[in-house]
Structures are given as C-alpha cells and as structure tokens.
C-alpha cells in the first residue's frame, strides 16, 4: 500500500496527469504548484472520502439524465439491472453504455477511448480538486484505454465499462448506470 502511494505521489509530482502533456518540465514547474497538504484533503479541508460522498450525487444525476435520453434514443425500456458491472450485456445494452459514456463525454467519439481531460474534470469535481485523486483517476483511465482491443464503438464501450466498474468497485465509489 505504501509503495503504491509513493508511486502515485511520484507520478502526480512529475506529470500532473494531463495538464502537463505537451509542455516542457520548466513550463510545468512554473505554471503549476502542488500543495502537498491537498494530496489527501481538499480545498475545504475535508477528507477526500467525505468530499466524494458529498459530490458524487452531482455526477450520478448527470449519468441518470443521460441514460434516460439514451434509452429514449435507443427505444429501450428501463433495464432491470445496473450495467456498470454486468459481464454479459446484450448488444443493445452495450450500445446503451456507449451512448451514456459518450453522452457524459467520458468516452471520446473519435477514438472510442476514455477522454482523459474529462476524467480529470470529473475527478476534480468529485474530489474538490484533490491532486492525488486526479492523478490516480487519470492513471486508471489510461489502464482502461490500453485494454481496448476493438474499434467497434459498442464493444469498446463494454470493455471500458468493465474496466471502469472494476476500478470503481476497488475504490469503493458507488456509481451506476
């Protein structure tokens, strides 16, 4: 546990996830400062898990609203199960997942991969801009992107969904779609 925390801290310090892409190390150092006190606490001074519990309903509401629109678009009745951890969804359910992920802009329409900037935005929103959580979220998103073995949008969405579901479950984040 301590080793993975040190690795995540190093990654956070060196890369600042996406924000530093395309910039020289000197530009990153001058444009961004990392407040070590905020690694485990947000701007409000609350622990990250308290902030997640408080801020997650905003993201869940966005997901729910998008899912309703997607179900109407796909002419589906409400599924009886959450698809976030469903190992064998129907082809229509896979396309519903694609529609939801693209609707909340977490899945890029051109590449059928996770949009790392959007992952960063949503993680920042939920964790009150906690740099450690943002770096971790972006790192996990990159792992999910590497797991995609198809160019078919609905199938790619299913694979991303499985990967996201595993990471959310491991980190005890309760989102569903």
N, C-alpha and C positions, 0 to 999 in steps of 0.2 A: 504494500500500500504506500509506504513512504517513498519507495523507489519510483512508482508511477507518479506520485505527486511531484517529485523532483523533476522528472522528465517533462511533465506538463508545465511546470513552472519555467523550465528552460525553454521549452517551445514558446510559451507565452512571452517571455522576455525577448527572445530572438526574433520571432516572426510577427507577433501581434496579429496572428491569423491572417486575414485577408488584407487588412489595411496597409500592410507593407509591400504587397505584391507590386512589382514594377518600380519600386523606389530603392535608392541606394541606402545602405546601412546608415550613412550620415544623415540622410534626409529623414529616415525613420526616427533616429535618435533625437533630432531637433524638433520634429513635429509631434512626437508622442512621448508622454511620460507615463510611467507605470507606477501607480501608487500601491506599494506592497500591502498597505493596510486594507485595500479594497479587494484583495485576492479572495478573501473568504467572507467579506462583509460588503454590502452595497453602499451607495451614497447615503442612504438613510441610516446607516449604522446597524441595520438588521442582518441576521444571519441569512445566507443565501437560500436555505430551505424555507425560511419564513417568507421571503420575497417570492419564491416560486409559488408557494401555496396561495399567496395573495394575488399574484399577477397572472397565473395560468388561466383563470376563467376568461380573461380577455381573448387569449389565443383560442381557447376551446369554443367560445362564441363565434369567432371568425370561421373556424373549421365547420361548426354546425350549420351556419348560414350558407357557406359554400357547398356543403354536402347536399343541403336541400335544393339548391339551384341545379347542382349536377344531377341529382336524382330526377328532377323535372326534365332536364335536357335529355337524359337517357331513358326517360319514360319508365322509371323504376318505382316500385313500391318500397317502402322502408325495409331494409334488410333486418332480419331478426337478430343479427349478431354484429358485433364490432369487427371491422375488417383489419384493424391495426395488427392483430396477432393471428389472423386467420391463415393457416398454412395452405389451404386448398380452396381459394375463392373461385367462383365461376368466372368465365371470360368477361361477363358483363360487370361483375364486381371488381375485377382488375381494372376495367376501364373507368369505373366509378372512382377508384383510388387515384387513377391518373388524373381525372378531372378535378378531384379535390386537391391533390398536391400541386397541380398547375394553377388551380384557382386561387390558392393562398400564396402562389408564386414561390413555393419552396422547390418545385421541380421546374427546371428550365425547359421551355417548349422546343428549343432548337437541338439541345444535346441529350435530352431525356436523362439528365443527371441532376443531383441536388444543386441548387443555386447557393453557393457559399456565402454570398453577400446577404441573401435573405435569411439563411441560417444564423448569420451573425446578428442581423437586425432583430430577429425573434428571440434569440438567446439574450441579447442585451435588454430587450423589453421585459422579459420574464424575470431576469436576474438583477435588474436595476444596474445594468452596465458592469457586471462583475467580469473582470478581465480573464480570470481563470476559467470561469464557466464558458465564456465566449470561445476561448482557445480550445477547450475540451470539445465543445459543440462542433466547431469547425473541423477539428481533427477527426471526430467520429463521422461527420458528413463526408469527409474525404475517403474514409474507410468504406463507407456505403457506396460512394461513387465507383470505387475500384472493384466492387463486387458485381457491377452490371456487366452482363455477358451478352446482351441483346440490343438491337436497335429498335425493336418493336415497342412503341410507347406504353401500351397497357402492360406488357410483360415487364418492361423496365420499372414501371411504377410498382408492380407487385414485388419485385426484388428490392427496391428501395424501401417499400413499406415493411417488408420482413426485417430488413436491417435496422430501420428506424425503431420498429417495435421492440427488437431485442435490446437496443441501447436505452430506450425509454424505460423498459422494464428493469434493466440492471441498475439504472439510476433512480428508480422509484418515482418516475414522473408519470402522472396519470392523465394522459390524453387519449382520446378515442375518436375514431371516425368509421 
